[in-house]
Amino acid sequence: MADTRYFDSKLFNPEAFGSYIDTIPQTNKNELIKSRVIVQNARIKELLSSQTGSFYGTIPIFGRIGGDALNYDGQTTITADSTETFEQSVIALGRAKAWTEKDFSADITAGVDFMSEVAKQVAGYWDDVNTGILLSVLKGIFSMTGALDKDFVKKHTHNIANDATNYRINATTLNTAIQKACGDKRTKFSLVFMHSAVATNLENLNLLEYLKYTDANGIQRALPLATWNGKTVIVDDGMPWAEMYYDATAEDAGALKVTSAGSGSGEVKLEDVQAAYAGSKELTGGGTEYVVKDTQYVTYVFGEGAIQYADLGAKVPYEMSRDPKTNGGEDTLYSRERLCFAPYGLSFTKKSVATLSPTNAELEKGENWKLVDNGKTSGRKVIDHREIAIAQIFSRG
């Protein structure tokens, strides 16, 4: 049996290695996963890590008292209502990866601190993975299919990308989006995550206000942190974007005629358009319809603590295996994580999940999400969508 105390002939302590990774400065952007949007939830961790076999659990939530006040006139009987109980379901996510290095690689890179390099790369790798998981969660909740759930999706989505003339984010976009989402509770929103192309457009309109500080010499300098309508803006090119086709007229710059073959000059194949169509028409490909290709960006707006998080831990987060014969000798580092992302006010249904840990593709399925509700099929009541400080804005480049 291989001696797992050693890594590339160096003493290996899994606990110390895990702590070492946590202290390495991160170079990847991944601002969403490191922001105040994410808040630790000890209750979720206890639910999913302290019980045998727990990969999925439900947290009860007390609803607010309500009902119409009755007339107190000496002849009206006072009737009572009871408190509605809601529930939020959450699921554990498990991910694992391994990396192998040959002894010969170390032999020809004299002086390289191999353990340090591995630690730096592992930390950045898991940041990328977890950011991808969270973006899949967001895609899933904005794809919900239930009748009451689709109302949340509609009200918390502000799509200006289809506007023929005003498709870029502008001075009124943010306030309109958050008011549409949460009405008089829009003050819950505090953080905006956007692609650098969107931020550049706002900068060109002088709509971003960069925070400033005064250095030791009394000179005022700009910080890389900006605000937009009082909300903190975080620029990260990891925010979703895609090349899409939009409705156009023949006179529009870059307009393409939609045909079944798409072989002529200035034409595009109907099948290609339908694969990435963001317009509102029923395209026929008869040569009378026009589209223009443009980049669609998704900007997310959150309140602090909008995403609940729990690091559930794995039995063996890091371990080593040595193979002395293959390729002249090689070491493999195995890494595992187990965690939970639970957007406030939303439940994971696991209606379409094949194993005990949903894949990113399964997280993106709308059928796997629903608003927190009272657990009833008949007479279903859901949480007030205005309590959920999550919104998305679609715009074009």
Order of alpha helices (4+ residues) and beta strands (2+ residues): beta-beta-alpha-beta-alpha-beta-beta-beta-alpha-alpha-alpha-beta-alpha-beta-alpha-beta-beta-beta-beta-beta-beta-alpha-beta-beta-beta-beta-beta-alpha-beta-beta
